Amino acid sequence: MELLTAINTRTSAARLREPGPSVTQLSQIIAAAERAPDHGRLRPWNFSILAGELREKFATVAALAKRAKLPHLDDAQVEVDRQKILRSPCVVVIACTLRDQSKIPDIEQIVAVGAATQNFFLAAHDLGFGVMWKTGHAAYDANVKACLSLNPKDHIIGIMHLGTRV
Ligand SMILES: Cc1cc2nc3c(=O)[nH]c(=O)nc-3n(C[C@H](O)[C@H](O)[C@H](O)COP(=O)(O)O)c2cc1C
């Protein structure tokens, strides 16, 4: 796919099914993300591929983060939110891990990870996958960050769902 075609045909995929990307394809997608412009070559990005126990833990903590902000949600709704994360063919959380010692301002590090996230999206789209870029309450929750071994001051830029577009 030509770059302009990829950009001009990119849309969010609200519904996804299996298959998601293979390990090789995911490596290609992340390698493309890491080609983003990055002031100071700090590589301030972090990619958490949610599999196995980490996915289970993330799904629970993320669903509870939403209820912490919306206390009227009952257990059934929390379970619906948990299942959204568990059912997705592939979930990758992209975060900005701020390099404190650097003279590069935080905002420039955050923007670099935003650019990496768009590269990630376009690369997955180019390989034929549907993508949904999400954040929501989970992205701003300290327990969610801790679950991914991020620092409280780090920023979750995208909770990326990938799969085959329905
Ligand atoms: C930083 C960021 C966070 C987003 N968070 C959410 C989200 O939590 N839930 C959601 O449904 N869409 C989310 N989106 C996706 C946008 O809403 C989506 O791109 C928008 O609806 C436009 O649709 P399109 O991507 O098909 O052009 C997010 C997008 C960005 C860039």
The ligand as an ORCA input file, in Angstrom:
! r2SCAN-3c Opt
* xyz 0 1
  C      -5.366      9.829     22.080
  C      -6.602      9.127     21.564
  C      -7.433      8.474     22.446
  C      -8.591      7.827     22.012
  N      -9.387      7.211     22.924
  C     -10.518      6.603     22.506
  C     -11.356      5.919     23.438
  O     -11.062      5.833     24.630
  N     -12.484      5.333     22.977
  C     -12.810      5.379     21.654
  O     -13.861      4.844     21.301
  N     -12.017      5.997     20.739
  C     -10.885      6.595     21.133
  N     -10.052      7.183     20.219
  C     -10.313      6.982     18.795
  C     -10.942      8.195     18.163
  O     -12.107      8.461     18.802
  C     -11.136      7.920     16.675
  O      -9.920      8.028     16.043
  C     -12.169      8.889     16.183
  O     -13.424      8.359     16.573
  C     -12.120      9.120     14.716
  O     -12.397      7.949     13.996
  P     -11.416      7.430     12.871
  O     -10.145      6.954     13.592
  O     -12.160      6.300     12.207
  O     -11.102      8.545     11.959
  C      -8.893      7.837     20.634
  C      -8.026      8.473     19.746
  C      -6.902      9.114     20.186
  C      -5.991      9.800     19.205
*
